[in-house]
């Protein structure tokens, strides 16, 4: 398994610049992250939006845009449609949200006739290098599915497993995180966890090993699992943390980012190309890491298909 965002950056740089299209690119923080990715030799930007404002921001931040492609489009909805069209035509490898609402970009992505949906479900993954365990872990879902039912959780697992396999783990371990490690009919997440384990054992969820229900401590730490008498091989060794709902996923995502200072990245997966949907509260490092992860996954997919 790849060990750092720096290592991902080097892989992409060696494979050549990947094209990234930004919808409504007139956003200072996004442009600064795009500029650093371009300076690192991994990104070839295609910027759609208010070109006069983009260039003004670039001048103010001393950003060199001479080799970048611009499409002047003042209408945010049309900027999103054009960005999706570029992905659909195979003219870019990743798409990033600029100064536009998530709803507008997702509307363009999910359009049945002109969109780029590739799977039944789009889901969010947060990839964090957790210093306490010294490796990457995926958290899903922190941003897309509000109250996922069993079928949605199955698809969230499948999307996250595909990402983790691209990161180098052939058979990822998936921990279904709940408030406790026993099945309790009054807590539907524990019932879902048990059913997901059954589905995995019977081959309905393939390419991974699903375990649970687990509380977060015995999901992540072998000693905590041992004290509770949990012998499941997933306990203490997960690659993917499946969260029971968006609230818990979002809290864990932000706790890792802001309290634990864990290097992280966030993407929406399930489309033809990685979708970078960072929060405005995400710091510069998270935005840059999200670009690196998106281009790394795109480069690997392109390499595999070649």
C-alpha positions in Angstrom: 0.0 0.0 0.0 1.3 3.5 -0.8 2.5 5.2 2.3 2.1 9.0 1.8 0.6 11.8 -0.3 4.2 12.6 -1.2 4.7 9.2 -2.7 1.4 9.6 -4.7 2.7 12.9 -6.0 5.9 11.3 -7.3 4.0 8.5 -9.0 1.8 11.1 -10.8 4.8 13.2 -11.7 6.5 10.2 -13.3 3.4 9.3 -15.3 3.0 12.9 -16.6 0.7 15.8 -15.9 -3.0 14.8 -15.6 -5.6 17.3 -16.8 -7.9 18.7 -14.1 -10.9 20.8 -15.0 -12.3 23.3 -12.4 -15.9 24.4 -12.6 -16.4 28.1 -11.5 -12.6 28.4 -10.9 -12.8 32.0 -9.7 -11.9 31.0 -6.1 -8.6 32.0 -4.4 -8.0 28.9 -2.3 -8.8 26.6 -5.1 -6.5 28.5 -7.5 -3.6 28.4 -5.0 -4.0 24.6 -4.6 -4.2 24.2 -8.4 -1.1 26.3 -8.8 0.9 24.2 -6.4 -0.2 21.0 -8.1 0.9 22.5 -11.5 4.2 23.7 -10.0 4.8 20.1 -8.7 4.5 18.9 -12.3 1.3 16.8 -11.8 -1.6 18.9 -13.0 -2.5 20.6 -16.3 -5.3 22.9 -15.3 -8.4 23.7 -17.4 -10.2 26.6 -15.7 -13.9 27.4 -16.4 -15.4 30.5 -15.0 -15.1 34.2 -14.9 -11.8 34.6 -16.6 -11.3 38.3 -15.6 -11.7 37.4 -11.9 -9.5 34.2 -12.3 -6.7 36.3 -13.8 -7.1 39.0 -11.2 -6.8 36.4 -8.4 -3.7 34.9 -10.2 -2.0 38.3 -10.4 -2.7 39.1 -6.7 -1.2 35.7 -5.7 1.7 35.9 -8.3 0.4 32.7 -10.0 1.9 32.0 -13.4 -1.0 30.9 -15.7 0.8 31.0 -19.1 0.3 27.3 -19.9 -3.2 27.0 -18.4 -6.3 26.6 -20.5 -9.2 29.0 -19.8 -12.9 28.9 -20.8 -14.6 32.2 -20.0 -18.1 31.3 -18.6 -19.8 33.7 -16.1 -22.8 31.4 -15.5 -22.0 28.9 -12.8 -24.5 26.2 -13.9 -23.1 26.4 -17.4 -19.6 26.2 -16.1 -20.5 23.0 -14.3 -22.1 21.5 -17.5 -19.0 22.4 -19.5 -16.7 20.8 -17.0 -18.7 17.6 -17.0 -18.8 17.7 -20.8 -15.0 17.9 -20.9 -14.7 14.8 -18.6 -17.3 13.0 -20.7 -15.3 13.6 -23.9 -12.2 12.3 -22.2 -10.4 15.6 -22.3 -9.6 15.7 -18.6 -8.9 13.1 -15.9 -10.4 14.8 -12.8 -13.0 17.5 -12.0 -12.9 20.0 -9.1 -15.5 22.3 -7.6 -14.6 26.0 -7.5 -16.8 28.8 -6.2 -20.1 27.1 -6.9 -22.7 25.2 -4.9 -22.2 21.5 -4.6 -25.8 21.0 -5.7 -25.1 22.7 -9.1 -22.1 20.5 -9.8 -23.8 17.3 -8.8 -26.8 18.2 -10.9 -24.5 18.3 -13.9 -22.7 15.1 -13.0 -25.9 13.2 -12.4 -27.7 14.3 -15.5 -29.1 11.1 -17.1 -28.3 12.2 -20.6 -25.2 14.3 -20.3 -23.7 13.4 -16.9 -20.8 11.2 -15.9 -22.3 8.8 -13.3 -20.4 5.5 -13.6 -21.9 3.6 -10.6 -25.3 3.4 -9.1 -24.2 5.6 -6.2 -21.9 8.6 -5.8 -20.3 8.5 -2.4 -17.7 10.5 -0.4 -14.4 9.0 0.8 -12.0 10.7 3.2 -8.5 9.3 3.0 -6.4 10.0 6.1 -3.0 9.0 7.2 -3.7 8.3 10.9 -0.5 8.8 12.8 -1.6 6.7 15.8 -1.6 3.6 13.5 0.9 4.9 10.9 -1.2 4.1 7.8 -4.0 5.3 5.5 -7.6 4.7 6.4 -10.7 5.6 4.4 -13.7 7.1 6.2 -17.0 6.9 4.3 -19.5 8.6 4.0 -18.9 12.2 5.4 -20.7 14.3 2.8 -23.2 12.6 0.4 -25.6 10.0 1.8 -27.5 11.5 4.8 -29.1 8.4 6.2 -27.8 5.4 4.2 -29.9 2.3 4.1 -28.5 -1.2 3.7 -28.3 -1.0 -0.1 -26.6 2.4 0.1 -24.1 1.1 2.6 -23.3 -1.9 0.3 -22.6 0.6 -2.5 -20.5 2.8 -0.2 -18.4 -0.2 0.6 -18.0 -1.1 -3.0 -16.9 2.4 -4.0 -14.4 2.6 -1.1 -13.0 -0.9 -1.9 -12.3 0.1 -5.5 -10.3 3.1 -4.2 -8.4 1.1 -1.6 -7.5 -1.5 -4.3 -6.1 1.2 -6.5 -4.0 2.3 -3.4 -2.5 -1.2 -3.3 -4.6 -3.3 -1.0 -5.9 -6.3 -2.9 -8.5 -7.3 -0.3 -9.3 -4.4 2.0 -10.7 -4.9 5.5 -14.0 -3.0 6.1 -15.1 -2.1 9.7 -18.7 -1.3 10.2 -18.5 1.4 12.9 -21.4 1.7 15.4 -21.8 2.9 18.9 -21.1 -0.6 20.3 -20.0 -4.0 19.1 -23.1 -6.0 19.8 -26.2 -6.4 17.7 -29.0 -4.4 19.2 -32.4 -4.2 17.5 -32.9 -0.7 18.9 -29.8 0.4 17.0 -30.4 -0.2 13.3 -26.8 0.5 12.4 -25.7 -2.7 14.3 -28.4 -4.7 12.5 -27.1 -3.3 9.2 -23.5 -4.2 10.1 -24.5 -7.8 10.8 -26.3 -8.0 7.5 -23.4 -6.5 5.6 -21.1 -9.2 7.2 -23.5 -11.9 6.1 -23.7 -10.5 2.5 -19.9 -10.4 2.4 -19.5 -14.0 3.6 -22.0 -15.1 1.0 -20.3 -13.3 -1.9 -22.8 -10.5 -2.3 -20.1 -8.0 -1.4 -16.8 -9.1 -3.1 -13.2 -8.1 -3.0 -13.0 -7.3 0.7 -13.6 -8.7 4.2 -16.3 -7.0 6.2 -16.5 -7.1 10.0 -18.7 -5.6 12.6 -20.5 -4.1 14.3 -17.6 -2.4 16.1 -17.2 0.6 18.3 -14.5 2.9 16.9 -11.9 1.9 19.5 -12.1 -1.8 18.8 -12.4 -1.2 15.1 -9.0 0.6 15.1 -7.0 -1.0 17.9 -6.2 -4.6 18.5 -5.8 -4.2 22.2 -9.2 -2.6 22.6 -10.8 -5.5 20.6 -8.9 -8.0 22.8 -10.2 -6.5 26.0 -13.8 -6.9 24.6 -13.1 -10.5 23.6 -13.5 -9.7 19.9 -11.6 -12.1 17.6 -12.8 -10.8 14.2 -9.7 -10.4 11.9 -11.0 -7.0 10.8 -10.9 -5.6 14.4 -7.8 -3.5 14.9 -6.7 -3.8 11.2 -9.3 -2.0 9.0 -8.5 -0.2 5.8 -12.0 1.3 5.5 -14.3 2.7 8.2 -18.0 2.5 7.2 -19.8 5.1 9.2 -23.5 4.6 10.2 -24.7 8.0 9.0 -23.5 11.3 7.6 -23.3 13.0 11.1 -20.8 10.4 12.5 -18.9 10.4 9.2 -18.6 14.1 9.1 -17.6 14.4 12.8 -14.9 11.8 12.4 -13.7 13.4 9.1 -13.3 16.8 10.8 -11.9 15.4 14.1 -9.1 13.7 12.1 -8.5 16.9 10.1 -8.7 19.5 12.8 -8.1 17.8 16.1 -5.7 15.0 15.1 -3.8 16.9 12.4 -4.0 13.8 10.2 -3.0 14.5 6.6 -6.1 13.9 4.6 -8.0 14.2 1.3 -11.6 14.1 0.3 -13.2 12.9 -3.0 -16.6 11.9 -4.4 -16.3 8.6 -6.2 -18.6 6.7 -8.4 -18.4 9.0 -11.4 -16.3 8.5 -14.6 -13.6 10.6 -13.0 -12.7 11.6 -9.4 -14.6 14.6 -8.2 -12.8 16.9 -5.8 -15.5 18.5 -3.5 -13.5 20.1 -0.7 -15.1 22.1 2.0 -14.4 25.9 2.2 -13.2 25.1 5.7 -10.6 22.6 4.5 -7.1 23.9 4.8 -4.7 24.3 1.9 -3.0 21.0 2.6 -6.3 19.1 2.4 -7.2 20.7 -0.9 -3.8 19.9 -2.3 -3.9 16.3 -1.0 -7.3 15.9 -2.6 -5.9 17.0 -6.0 -3.0 14.6 -5.6 -5.3 11.7 -4.6 -7.7 12.4 -7.5 -4.8 12.6 -10.1 -3.1 9.5 -8.6 -6.3 7.5 -8.9 -6.9 8.8 -12.5 -3.3 8.0 -13.5 -3.5 4.5 -12.1 -6.8 3.9 -13.9 -5.3 5.1 -17.1 -2.2 3.0 -16.6 -4.3 -0.1 -15.9 -6.4 0.5 -19.0 -3.3 0.9 -21.1 
